[in-house]
Amino acid sequence: MSGHLIQLSYFVAAILFILSLRWLNSPKTARRGVFAGVAGMGAAIVGTLLAPEIVDYRWIGLGLVVGTLAGIPLSRVALTAVPQRTALSHAFGGMAAGLVGTAKYIIWLQHGELTTFRVSAIALEVILGFLTFTGSLMAAGKLQEIIPTRPITYRNQNLVNLLLLAAAVAAGGYLAFVDHNYWPAYAALVALSLVFGVLLIMPIGGADMPTVISLLNSYAGLSAVAMGFVLDNNLLIIAGALDGSSGFILSVIMCKAMNRSFTNVLFGAFGQVQAAAAAGEAKAVKSATSQDVADILTHADSVVIIPGYGMAVAQAQHRVHELYDQLTRRGVAVKFAIHPVAGRMPGHMNVLLAEAEIPYEALVEMDDINPEMPQTDVCLVVGANDVVNPAARHDKGSPIFGMPIVDADKARTIIAIKRSMNPGFAGIENELYYDDKTLMAFGDAKQVLGDVVKAVSGDASH
Ligand code: NAP
């Protein structure tokens, strides 16, 4: 009886996971998607707990307590720190897969139940699990800047890494096909996978970490698939496959949005500290007060707001909404240009603007808004930098050359809100700020926008 119930709950969980991914595709249904994912995981846990012959409730209880204690502080990190938080979750997932594989190996070894298929699945699970574990810890450390973010490289690095991986696979192959019981080969498999995870991430710069994290997500999914084969659990195979493929697709999307190739991210040592730009003549920029900004905006017919990482840092999204309300009330057509890698994680801007309850219809993807830019009266850049840097279009020597950008420079007037002339993520100067059509409104985005909103509403009451 409980066997049927378990299979039924796994079936329900699998459907909910698929629906969850489907619904997460659009901000309109994303909330439902999150609930479906949580409900699916709930069904999977309840289903598993229904099998008392394989579950020891004391260990489950202990796991729940430890997981909750670790999870509560992790759930409270700022949105800007979510990439490293996600990396930590992948590290735990990878470690769990590696440990489960090891436990199964020991149990089956003691009972003489190891087969070639079982050992092959365990070897795959353990390699992927442990390399995800140390690789994700490295990625989290680089993003949190606990370890140096610059790529650490040496001669023949890729060759060394490939040889290390080959040695781990050889150890797994020996165990699977020659001698299941040779535990030193198992120890070598574990050690090599752990070291490989560290060496794999070491040459990758901080700039590529979010893409790498998404790729590690994919590896964690694949190790869950292998774990599904080890434990003969269909749900793990389904969930792992969904995880593995969605992580891979996301990495590809991010690479495209940054104009990077996959191999370049993994082997290219991008993000190397660039030679500081020649300390050249200080070029002049035009600055504007909040009152100037308010005047320009209220006299425009069309305004495109381009949010970036600075809006997230300043938590200025609610001020942005107030400005949006004020301007639309006055008949100004206001749209938001959404760059796929604005901020520090995919969907960062969508999440913030949705949190501030800005109507979803006002958000326009980069490719759709760009043709409208030449007819746009004012483009308001709120803490965005790299994603509006025209060098990406024409400067072959620039590290962001080829990255698609929002064509802010094509608008009739550009207003950029940021605190200083400091560069953004890529560490390079932005010629947009020196453009004749550009006005700089210096200051914290929340503060400046608050003043602009006051000035706009003050004008309205005259
Ligand atoms: P950005 O190029 O990092 O620039 C952000 C700007 O915000 C900075 O120039 C900074 O200038 C300003 N700023 C910081 N705090 C501020 C505050 N409190 N108030 C006002 N301005 C503030 O950001 P972006 O244009 O959004 O570009 C994202 C970058 O991240 C791209 O290079 C992208 O490739 C990279 N990236 C993104 C993802 C992703 O998934 N989204 C993943 C990997 C990499 P000041 O210091 O002068 O204020």
Residues whose N, C-alpha, C, O or C-beta is under 5 A from the ligand:
A	BS01	NAP	A207 P210 M258 G308 Y309 G310 V313 A314 P340 V341 A342 G343 R344 M345 P346 G383 A384 N385 D386 V387 I417 K418 R419 S420 M421 N422 P423 G424 F425 A426 G443 D444 A445
